[in-house]
Structures are given as structure tokens and as C-alpha cells.
Amino acid sequence: MHKRHQHLNIPMEIVRTVVAISETGSLSKAGERLGLSQPAVSSQIHRLQSLVGGALFSKTANGTTTTELGKLALRQARRILEANDQLLRLGGNVEGPQPLRLGLTTLFLEKFLKHQNPDTLSDIFIEANHSIEIAKGLVDGYIDVGCIFENSAFHAGIEELVVNECYDPLVWVRAKNFVISPGAPLPILTWPGDDWTIRTLTKHGIAYKIVFNGADFHAKLAAVEAGIGLVVMPESTVPPNLVKAKEYYLPPLPAIKVLLCVHLGLETGQALALMKQLSGLFFEKPGLRQGELRPEVSI
């Protein structure tokens, strides 16, 4: 990394100023919105321009407009503001203990919610995301309890947080009316960062084409039901309106490990009760091969 970028942080007030200038089209109007003088706004912009290495705004007959570099900076500024504001809203706007932060892979969310009521969820914040992102949250400390699928892209340190595990067979899934022409590449639906499907097909030398890639679980199910291709899923998550495909040309798939993880040092009664419920929902089903429960955590 270049030395001039080491240990530098852009203050949030400067990020807000960039967005305000873009939205108002004027340094003075941006200052009015933010309660700043025009010289203060100018000073903030000069500071940011020195950090990013170029002009962000230019003057026109109609006011102030963004340069090409400014457009890129504005896009990132909006993302930074959104992430900052979401972080501040995690605990709501009431004082008191923070909610227990639960991370669930999107494949588990619907089943988990079916077993809840408003009372059981009143002190829980749910983060529904990919397993990779939830694992990162567990390691970094902004997710307390997580139920995820193992992934080769996990960050170091996640193995220390595992308190329960089991194996769920992966299966090919298709629509009931799905057909494929003999000899044609397999049309497949994948996840971002997919390593279940492509790795297996590549290993067996089978031709394929990706016809759908998306993070939205329900959008993927709708695409499969429409009959556009095959998808690989953990057997326990296959909905009844789809079929486990067993065609002769489909290669065997491995089992995938399901992990229940808990942030280190979390031993509250609420956390232990949630861990016990998650174990009952996702780790104690027929067909799942149970892993060993870590002895230091009792649920």
C-alpha cells in the first residue's frame, strides 16, 4: 500500500458535505443545510481532494457540478453514509441493553421465523446474509450467534467460534417439468462466490452454462421453478414444489457442513436459549450426520 494512504481516515462530516453539495448544487446551500459557513465547506472539500488526488467539483454557469472523479467519490460517499447510519440504528433509538445479534444464512431464515413470535424476537436483531458475510461478522464481533454453511472463503478465526456442527447432503434440484437436450451444456443457477456447483462440474469434466446468478434465495427458487436450469442446494432446504434431480448425467455431490457459531465470551441465558433452539431446528433432523458438540458450551 502507498505510504500516503496508510492510517488515513476521512471524517464523516466531510462525507456528508460531499453528498450535500451534489444534492444542492452549491457550496453555500450545502453549508446552509449542514449549518456550516461557505469557507468551512470549501476547506473540507479541499482536504478531501488532497486525499483522493483530484478535483471533485467544478463551477458552471448553473452552480457546482461533480467531475468524473467526483462522481466516483459521491458513489462511495453514499455507501459510507448508508453503512454509518445503519450501524447507528442497530440498537434502535431507545436506551438500555443492546439486542442479541443473530446471523442466519438466507436458506435458514424462513424456517427460523416460522417458529417465532413477536415476544421471542423482541430482543433479537436478525442479520440475513451469505454465510461468508455472517462469518466475518462473528469474527469481527458485530454478530453474536450465527447459523451458517461452511465455506472455503471463511476468514481465519471462525473455527474457534463453532459450538455445534452437522453435515447436510448437497443435492441437485430442478423444476418438475425441467428438460434438457441431450449433449447440451447443463444450465445452472449459482450463488455469488459459488463453490458447490462449479467445482463439482469442473471436477467431472461436465460442460455447463450459468443462466442465473443471484444472492436472493427466493428469486433463485422462482427461477428454478420456471424451469430454466438446475441448482445445488442442501437437502434439508429443498422446498416441496421442486424435485431432487437424480438424472444419470448429474455427478454426485458432497455433503456440506452446517455450523452453529457463537462469539467468544457470550454466555447469557438469552444466548444459550437461542443456541438450543437453533440446534433443535437445524442440527437434529433425520438425514443429517451430527458433528461433535464442543464440550465447553452446554446448550
ABEGO torsion letter per residue (X at the ends): XBAAABGBBBBAAAAAAAAAAAAAGBAAAAAAAAGBBAAAAAAAAAAAAAAAGEBABBBBAAEBBBBAAAAAAAAAAAAAAAAAAAAAAAAEABBEBBBBBBBBBAAAAAAAAAABBAAAAAABBBBBBBAAAAAAAAAAGABABBBBBBBAABBBGAAAABABBBBBBBBBBBBAABBBBBGBBBBBBBBBGBAAAAAAAAAAGBBBBBABBBABAAAAAAAAAAGAEBBBBBAAABBAABBBBABAABBBBBBBBBBBBBBBGBABAAAAAAAAAAAAAAABBBGBBBBBBBAABBX
